[in-house]
Amino acid sequence: MQPTSHPIATEDNVATFQLTSYRFGTSGSGKKVYIQASLHADEVPAMLVAHVLRRELERLELEGRIKGEIILVPAANPIGLSQVVHGAPFGRYDLSTGLNFNRFYKHVAADLKASLKDKLGQDAQANVALIREHARRSIAGWKTESPAQDLKKTLLAMAIDADIMLDLHCDNEAVLHLYTGTPLAEQVRPLAALMGAHATLLARESGGEPFDEACSRLWWELADHFGPELPIPMGCIGVTVELRGEMDVRYDLAEKDARGLLQYLAYQGVLDIERDPLPALIAEPTPLEGVEPLAAPHAGVLVFHKRLGDRVQQDEAVADIVNPVSGKVTQVRASRPGILFASTAHRHLLRGMHVCKIAGDAAFRTGSLLGS
C-alpha cells in the first residue's frame, strides 16, 4: 500500500486542505481501478465502506492477489468535511460558490475530438492507450479558479484513465441503487447483482457533468464522433454507487457492500479471489429519464404508505401530506409504475419540497436528470 498526500488550495493566508489516496498493486500490470468515497462529504456510509476496503486490499496485496492497480480515496472531499453550518455538517455544496461537489467536472471529449484528429487507427487497444494519454493531458491543462476546482482536478486526474471507476455515495433515505451510462449496462449488471441494487439508472448524458460521466462518457462520445471505421471500445466502466441512506452507517452493511465491490473486481479480473455465484438481479436496468420525482403539494406532515424498495402502480398513493392546522390531507400519487428507491428523511415538508423518487421502465423526462 502506497499512501499519497495531495495538498489542496495552498495559497498563503487561506485555509488549506489535504486529500489522501492509497495505491494497491502495480501500475501497468493489469486493469486500473479507481474508487472514491463520500464526494458529498456528509454522505458518510461510503467512508465506512472505504475503511473496510482498505483493510481487505492491504491483505490481498500482501497475498499477491491484486492483478492490476487500485487507487482508493477513502474521504474524497476534505473541503466538504470541514464545512459545518450551525453545528450541522454541510458537504454537498461548496459554501464559497454554492456549487455541488459532484457537478461541473471537465468533460474532455471536446478537447480530444480535436487533438485526436487523424491520430487513431485500426488497433483498438492502441486507440485506448492514445485516448487515455490525451485525456490525461487535457486534465493537466485544466485551469482551475477555486479550491473546489483544485479538488475536482486532483480527483479526476487520478481517475480519468481508469478501466473501472466506482464513485461511492448515498441518498437521503434509499435502498441501494446505481447510476451508469447506457452503453455500460451489460458490464454493470454483475455489479448490480452482487450489490443487491434495487435500481440501475441509465443515461447517455444526465446533465451537470457529474464525476462518473467525466470518466466514462468521453468513450461513447468519441466512438460516435469518429465512427465505426475507427474502433473505440468503452474504455471506462464508470458507476455511481448509492449506498442506501445517510443514516445507514453500520459495520454489517459496510462489510457486505465492500464484499460486493471486491467480488465485482474479481469478476473483472483485477482480484485473484474465489468468486461467489452471481445472484439474480433484483431489478432490471431502467432509464434515468424514467425516474419520477414526487413533491409535496402543500405544507404538512409526510406519512408514507409505501416502503423503500416497494413496487408502486400507476396512480397508487405513495404518501400523505397532513396539514395539522387545517386538517387537510392530500395523497401523493405516482403517475406511472415503478420502484420506490429513494425518499427524503424529513417528515415535515413545505410546498414543492422533495418527497421521493420512483424508477419507472419508460423514459418520459428530458433535460437535466439529476437535480441540484
N, C-alpha and C positions, 0 to 999 in steps of 0.2 A: 504494500500500500504506500503510495506516494502522495502526501498532502501538499497542497499549493495554496498560498495566500494571495489573493488578488485585491490590492488596495483600490477603493472606490472613492472618488471625489477627494483628491489630495491637495487642493488649494490651501494656501495659508489662511488662517483666521476663520475657517469654517469647519463644521463637523466633518469628520472623515469616517469611512466605513471599511470593513474588511469582509470579503467573501472568501469562503474556504471550499476547495474541491478536493476530491480524493480520486486517484487513478489506480486502477487494478489491472493486472495483466500486462501485456506488451503491445505497444503500438505497432501496427503492420502485421501482426501475427494472425489476424482474422478480422471479423466484423468489429466495428467501433459502435459502442453503446453509450448513450448519454442519458442520465436520469437526474432530474432535479425535483426538489420538494418545496412546496409552500411558496411559490412565486407570489401568490397573495399571502402575505406573511401571517395574517390572522386565521388562515386555514391550517390548523395545527395537526390533524391526523397524518398528513403526509410526512411531517418531520419525524414522527414516531416510526412510521414505516421505513424511512431512510435510516434511522438508527438500527433497526433490525437488519436491513440490507447491508449496512457497513460491517456489522458483525459477521454475517454469513459470507460476504465477499472476502473478508480477511481470511476466514477459514479456507474457503475454496482456493484462494490464491496460494496459500501455504501448501495445499494439497496438489497444486499444479492442475487444477480443473478449469481454469479460465482460458478459453481458446480464442482470445482476442483482446480487446481493450475496453474497459468500462470506466467511465467518468461519473462519479456520484457527487452531486451538490446537495448536501443534506438540509441546508437552510438558504434558499436561493435569493432571499430578499432582506439583507441586513438593514436597508433603509426603512422598509416597512416594519420590520421588527422593532425599530427604535421609535416608531410613531405611536404616541399614546394621547388620546383626547379625553380630558376629564376622567382619567383613570381607566379608560377603555382602550384596548389595543385597536389600531386602525391601520390595517395592512393591505387593503385592496387598491387604494388610490394613493398617489403621491401627493402629500399635503401641499407641496410647493407649487404644483401645477394643476391639481385636480384630475390628473390622467390616470387611468387604470394601468397597473403594473404589467398586465398581460395584454396590452394593446400597443400598436404603433411600433412594431419591430420592423427593421429594414427588410423589405421584400426585394431580394437580389435579382429576381428574374429579369427585370428591365435592363439592369447592367449587363447581365450575361447574354441576353439576346444580341446585344451589340458586340461585346468582347469575344464571343464565340463564333461570330460570323466567319464562315469558310475555314473553321478550325476542326470541326467534328468530322469523323469518318465512319467506316463500316464496322469497326470494332466496338461493341457495346461497352465493354469494361474499360477500354481506353477513353471512351467518351465520359464514363462516370468519373474516372480519375481527373480528367481535364475540367469537367464541370465543378468538381469539388475544389480544385486549385483556384479557379476563377471566383467561386463563391467565397472562399477564404479571403481572397484579395479584395473583393467587394466589401466585406465586413470590415476588414482592416482600414479601408478608406472612408468608413462612416464617420462623418464629422459630428460629434456629439455636442450638445449645448446645455446639459444639466447633469447633476449626479444620477438621476434616474436613467437618463440615456447612457451614461457611462456604465451603469449596471447592466442595462439591456445589451449593450455592445459586448461586454465581457462574457455574459451568458451565451449569447448567440455565437460568438467566436469559438466557444468550446463545442457547440452542438451542430454547427452548420454543415459539417462533413461527416456526421454520424450516419451509420446504416439504420440504427434504431434510436428513436428519441422518445422517452417517456416522461411526460410532464405531470407530476402528481399534485392534484388539487383536492378540494371537497366543495360541496354546496352548503347552503344554509341548513337545510334538512333534506336528506335524499337517500335513495338506495344507490348502490354503486352503478355508475354508468360511464360511458366513454364518448369522446368526440374524436373523429378522424376524417381523413379525406375520402371521398367517394371512390377514387381509384385504388385505395388501400383496403377496401372492405374485406377481401378474401384473406389478405395477410394478417388482418387484425382479428379474424374470427377465433383463432386459438386463444388469443389473449382474453377476449370476451368470455369464452367458455371457462378458462382457468380462473378468472377473477370473479365469475358469477355475476356478470353485468346484466342489469335489468333493461338496459337500453344501450345501443351503439348508434350514435347520431352522425350521419354522413353529410358532407358538403364539399363541393369543389372550392368554394370560397365563402366563408362565413361572415366576413366583414370585420373591419377593425384591426387587421394584421396581428392576430394572436401568435404566441410563440410557436405552437406546433405547426402552424401553416408557414411560418417563416422558414422552418426547416424542411418541410415536405412539399409545399405547393409548387415550388420552383420546378420540380421534376416533371409534373404533368403539364405545366405551362410551357416549359422548354420543349417537351415532346410534341405538344400541339403546334408550337411555333415552327420548329424545324421539320416537322412532318415525318411520315413513316420511312422515308428514304434513309434517314439517319437514326439508328437505333439508340433510344434513350430509355433505359429501364427506370422504374420507380426506385430511386436511389436512397430514399429515407422513409422508413415507416415511422411517421410522427403521430403520436397519440396523446391526447389529454385524458388522464385517468382521474375521475371524480370519486374520491374515497368516502362516499356517503355524506354525512353531515358534520358540521363543525364540532358538535359535542361527542362524536363517535371516536373518542381517544381512549382506546383500550388495548392492552397487550395482546389479548386473544385475536382481535381484529387485525392488529399490526402484523402479528406473526402469520396469519392467514393470507393477508394481502402480499406480504413480502414473498411468501412461498409461491403464490400465483405468478408474481413477476419473475422470480427466478426460474420457475418452470417454463415460462414463455421464452426466456433466454436459452434454456436448454433445447426447446423445440426449434429455436433459430440457430442452433449450432454454436452458441457462444459459451455455454457451460457444459462440461462433461459430468453430468449427474444423471441419476436414474430418473426417467420421465414418468410422470403419472399419466394414466389414461385420460384422454380428453373427455371431460363431462359434456353432456348435452347443453346446447345454448339455452339460456332462459328465454331470450327473445332474439328474433332475427333483427339485423340492422334496419334502420329506418332513416328517412331523410331528415336532416335538421330543419328543412323547410316544412316538415310535418309536425313540428313541436308547437302546441297551442299554449301560450301563456295566459293564465286567467288572472283577473284583477278584481279588487273589491269594488262593488257598485256604490257603496256608501260607507261611512264610518261605522265601526262596530266591532263586536267580539267575533273572532273567527272560530268556528266549530266545524271540524272535518267529519264528513260521513264516510269517506274513503281513507284507506291506509296507504302509505307509500308502497309501491310495488303492485297495487291492485290494478286490474284492467277496468277501464271506465267505458261505458257505452255512450253512444250519441244521445245528447240531451239528458244524460243522467246527472243527478245532483252530486257534486263533489264535496260541497261545504255550505254552511250557512254563515251569513253575516247578521249578527244580532245587535240591534241598537238598544242598549239597556235603558235609555231615557224614553224614547218614543214607543218602544215595543215592536218596532218594525223588524221583520225577519225576511231576508232575501236569500234565496238559494243561488249558489254559483254553480252553473251547469257547463259541462263540456259540449262544444258544438259538434264534435266528431269523436269517434272511438280512439282509444289508445291506452298507454300505461302511465299512471301517475308516478313520476320518478323523482320529482323534487318539489319542495314547498318552502314557504317562509317559516321561520321559527317564531315569529311574532304572533301573538294571539289577540291583539287589538290593532286594527288597521284603519287608516284614513282612506277616503275615496281615491281610487286609482292605484292603491298600493298592490304589490305583487302578492298573489295567493299561492299559485302552484304552476307546474308545467306538466303537460301531458304529451307523450311521444306517440304520434299517430303514424299510420302507414303511408298516407298520401300527402304529397307536398302541396302546400297552399300559400306559404308566405314567400316574400321576396325581400330584397334589401339586406340590411344588417341583421343578422340572425342571432347574435349572442347577447344583445343588450349592452348596458354600460359596464 
